[in-house]
Amino acid sequence: MISWNKYNLFKLPNKHRRFEYVPRYYDPRKEELEKKIRAAQKAAAKNGGEGDASIARELSFRQNTSDKWGNSEYKAQAMRSNLRLVIIFIIVLIGFYFLYQYLDDVGAFIDKETGK
């Protein structure tokens, strides 16, 4: 009997090869927070070692609070977006106002020019 596996036109791999990719995520805020926690723990160890958990909790709370309240870039972007929406809304309102005011005049002009 002839083994046709030797005579294939295209070579196929014998086994599936796995691509093992471990994604990496870099969070600068988390790294800064961990650095502050380590520094606070070293300072606490020099002073007697009490309250490691409370220091970590306090630093974490400060970091989260400053992230939410102190993001001036986000606030500025939201302000610009809101201002843009208000300006577009005002332009649309003015357009509708002029359309409503002068619709009869435009209609009469068209009728006059077409001879109706």
C-alpha positions in Angstrom: 0.0 0.0 0.0 1.3 3.5 -0.9 1.5 6.2 1.8 0.1 9.3 0.3 1.3 11.5 3.2 4.8 11.6 1.6 3.5 12.9 -1.7 1.3 15.8 -0.7 1.5 18.9 -2.9 1.3 21.2 0.2 3.1 20.4 3.4 1.0 20.7 6.5 2.4 20.8 10.0 2.1 17.6 11.9 1.0 19.3 15.2 -0.7 22.5 16.1 1.8 25.1 17.3 0.6 27.2 20.1 1.3 30.9 20.2 1.8 31.8 23.9 1.5 35.5 24.3 1.3 36.9 27.8 -0.1 40.5 27.5 1.6 43.1 29.7 -0.2 46.1 31.1 1.6 49.0 32.5 -0.3 51.2 35.0 1.8 54.2 36.1 -0.6 55.2 38.8 -0.5 51.8 40.4 3.3 51.7 40.2 3.5 55.1 41.8 1.0 54.0 44.5 3.1 50.9 45.3 6.2 53.0 45.5 4.5 55.3 48.0 3.3 52.3 50.0 6.8 50.8 50.2 8.3 54.2 51.3 5.6 54.5 53.9 6.2 51.0 55.2 9.9 51.6 55.4 9.2 54.8 57.4 6.8 52.9 59.6 9.3 50.1 60.2 11.8 52.7 61.4 9.2 54.1 63.8 8.1 50.8 65.2 6.2 49.0 62.5 2.6 49.9 63.6 -0.2 50.5 61.1 1.1 49.2 57.8 -2.4 48.3 56.6 -3.8 51.7 57.6 -1.0 53.6 55.8 -1.6 51.5 52.6 -5.3 52.2 52.9 -4.8 55.9 53.4 -2.4 56.2 50.4 -4.8 54.2 48.2 -7.7 56.5 49.2 -5.7 59.6 48.5 -4.6 58.3 45.1 -8.2 57.4 44.1 -9.6 60.7 45.3 -7.0 62.7 43.5 -7.6 60.8 40.3 -11.3 61.5 40.3 -11.3 65.1 41.5 -8.1 66.5 40.1 -8.3 65.5 36.5 -8.3 68.9 34.9 -7.7 67.6 31.4 -10.9 65.6 31.6 -12.8 68.6 32.9 -11.4 70.9 30.2 -12.3 68.4 27.5 -15.9 68.1 28.8 -16.2 71.9 29.0 -15.1 72.2 25.4 -17.5 69.5 24.3 -20.4 71.1 26.1 -19.6 74.5 24.7 -19.5 73.1 21.2 -22.9 71.5 21.7 -24.4 74.8 22.9 -23.0 76.7 19.9 -24.4 74.2 17.5 -27.7 74.3 19.2 -27.8 78.1 19.0 -26.9 78.1 15.3 -29.7 75.6 14.6 -32.2 77.7 16.5 -31.2 80.8 14.6 -31.5 78.9 11.3 -35.0 77.7 12.2 -36.0 81.2 13.3 -35.0 82.8 10.0 -36.6 80.0 8.1 -39.8 80.5 10.0 -39.7 84.3 9.6 -38.9 84.5 5.9 -40.5 81.4 4.6 -43.5 83.3 3.2 -41.2 85.9 1.5 -39.1 83.1 -0.1 -42.3 81.3 -1.2 -43.7 84.6 -2.7 -40.4 85.3 -4.5 -40.4 81.8 -6.0 -44.0 82.1 -7.1 -43.3 85.5 -8.7 -40.3 84.2 -10.6 -42.0 81.0 -11.8 -45.1 82.9 -12.8 -47.6 81.0 -10.7 
